[in-house]
Every structure is written in structure tokens, then in C-alpha cells.
């Protein structure tokens, strides 16, 4: 897996990457962008392979972690991920959604430790912003 982003991706519209409220961080849906550019575009199961999608999900989750960290009042606070939703733009006959989402779970485990794995949903959709194959959103709690 590639190096985790240290800064959240720049918003692609009228929103903020993350919001901190009373100890909980909510992220926007983050896509697999590096330096503002999607690393892969397309539909999983047609133009994007399972392996490409898993890698993209890992980068999107890393971007979500970076977004969450960017709004913490104490930069040293640890995060405990509570909930993750992984949206996957996929062909109608693609059913390995959980295997794609495992790429996002892997990034969380690698970055925050296996005890930070959240409850998770993997949802197939027709399309995502800018042609991204995956989008990840997180809810996390800041720990002292």
C-alpha cells in the first residue's frame, strides 16, 4: 500500500472534508485522490479490476483518515473508527463488494491498528463523483 496522505484532499465542491463535534468526527465521502487527481476512474467489474478497486478503497480510506485528523482539536489524539460506508461504482453483475471494501478496512487497520476497525457497509452504486470507482466515508471518535 502507498504512503498515507498527511493532509485531506481538497474538496471538489461546496463542503468540508470533515467535521468535529463533541468528540466525534464525521468525514465527507472521500475518493482515491492523490494531489487532487483521481488515481483510477471507471466501473468496478468492467473497466476497473477487483485489485484496482481494493487499492483505490485503501487510498480513499487513507484520505478519510487524513480528513478526520485534520479537524481534531488535539493533533495527538488517536482515532477509533466507529462506522465506515464504502460506496462502489460497479457493474450490475459485480457482487464482490465486501472484497473491495476490505481494501479500506486494511488501510484503517494498517494506520490505526486492528482494534480501530469499524462497523462497515459496502454498497454498490451506479456512479460516483468524477467517475471514481469507490468513495469512503467515516465516523470516528477522538480518543485521548
C-alpha positions in Angstrom: 0.0 0.0 0.0 1.2 3.5 -0.7 2.1 6.1 1.9 -0.9 7.6 3.8 -1.8 11.1 2.9 -0.9 13.7 5.6 -3.4 16.3 4.5 -7.0 15.8 3.5 -7.8 16.1 -0.2 -9.1 19.5 -1.3 -12.9 19.5 -1.6 -14.3 19.1 -5.1 -17.4 21.2 -4.3 -19.1 23.2 -1.6 -18.4 21.1 1.5 -15.6 20.5 4.1 -13.6 17.2 4.3 -14.6 16.6 7.9 -16.5 18.0 10.9 -15.6 17.5 14.5 -18.4 17.7 17.1 -18.3 16.7 20.7 -15.6 14.1 20.3 -16.9 12.6 17.1 -15.5 13.2 13.6 -17.7 12.8 10.5 -16.0 12.8 7.1 -17.3 13.6 3.7 -17.2 10.8 1.2 -13.6 10.7 0.1 -12.4 9.2 -3.2 -9.0 7.8 -4.2 -7.3 11.1 -5.0 -3.6 11.9 -4.7 -2.6 15.6 -5.1 -6.2 16.4 -6.2 -6.2 13.8 -9.1 -8.1 10.6 -9.1 -5.7 7.7 -9.3 -8.3 5.5 -11.1 -11.6 6.1 -12.8 -14.2 3.7 -14.1 -16.7 1.0 -13.1 -15.6 -2.0 -11.0 -16.3 -5.2 -12.8 -15.9 -3.6 -16.3 -13.0 -1.1 -16.6 -11.7 -1.4 -13.1 -10.4 -4.8 -11.7 -11.1 -6.1 -8.2 -7.4 -5.5 -7.3 -7.5 -1.9 -8.6 -10.7 -1.3 -6.7 -9.3 -2.7 -3.4 -6.2 -0.4 -3.8 -8.4 2.6 -4.6 -10.6 1.8 -1.5 -7.4 1.8 0.6 -6.4 5.2 -0.7 -9.9 6.6 -0.2 -9.9 5.4 3.4 -6.4 6.9 4.0 -7.8 10.2 2.6 -10.7 9.9 5.1 -8.4 9.3 8.0 -6.3 12.4 6.9 -9.5 14.4 6.7 -10.6 13.2 10.2 -7.2 14.0 11.7 -7.2 17.5 10.1 -10.1 18.6 12.3 -9.1 17.2 15.7 -8.5 19.9 18.3 -5.5 18.0 19.6 -3.3 16.8 16.8 -2.0 14.0 19.0 -5.5 12.5 19.6 -6.0 8.9 18.4 -9.0 7.9 16.4 -11.3 5.0 16.9 -13.3 4.4 13.8 -16.9 3.6 14.6 -18.7 3.4 11.2 -17.5 3.2 7.6 -19.5 3.2 4.4 -17.8 2.1 1.2 -19.6 3.1 -2.0 -18.6 1.1 -5.1 -19.5 2.1 -8.6 -19.9 -1.3 -10.1 -21.4 -3.4 -12.9 -24.8 -4.8 -12.2 -23.3 -8.3 -12.1 -20.4 -7.5 -9.7 -21.0 -8.9 -6.3 -17.6 -8.8 -4.5 -18.4 -5.6 -2.7 -17.0 -6.8 0.6 -13.7 -7.7 -1.0 -13.4 -4.2 -2.4 -14.3 -2.7 1.0 -11.6 -4.9 2.6 -9.1 -2.6 1.0 -10.5 0.3 3.0 -10.5 -1.9 6.2 -6.9 -2.8 5.5 -5.9 0.9 5.4 -7.6 1.6 8.7 -6.0 -1.5 10.3 -2.5 -0.6 9.0 -2.8 3.0 10.0 -4.8 3.0 13.3 -4.4 -0.7 14.4 -6.8 -3.6 14.1 -8.7 -2.5 17.2 -9.9 0.5 15.2 -11.8 -1.5 12.6 -15.3 -0.1 12.4 -18.7 -1.5 11.6 -18.9 -1.4 7.8 -21.3 -1.3 4.9 -20.3 -1.9 1.3 -22.8 -0.5 -1.2 -22.9 -0.9 -4.9 -24.0 2.2 -6.9 -24.3 3.2 -10.5 -21.8 6.1 -10.4 -19.7 8.3 -8.1 -18.3 11.8 -8.4 -15.8 12.4 -11.2 -16.0 8.8 -12.3 -14.4 7.5 -9.1 -14.8 3.7 -8.6 -15.0 4.0 -4.8 -15.9 6.5 -2.1 -15.4 6.1 1.6 -16.9 7.9 4.5 -16.0 7.5 8.2 -17.4 8.3 11.6 -14.7 8.2 14.3 -14.3 9.1 17.9 -11.2 11.0 19.1 -9.5 9.2 22.0 -7.2 10.9 24.5 
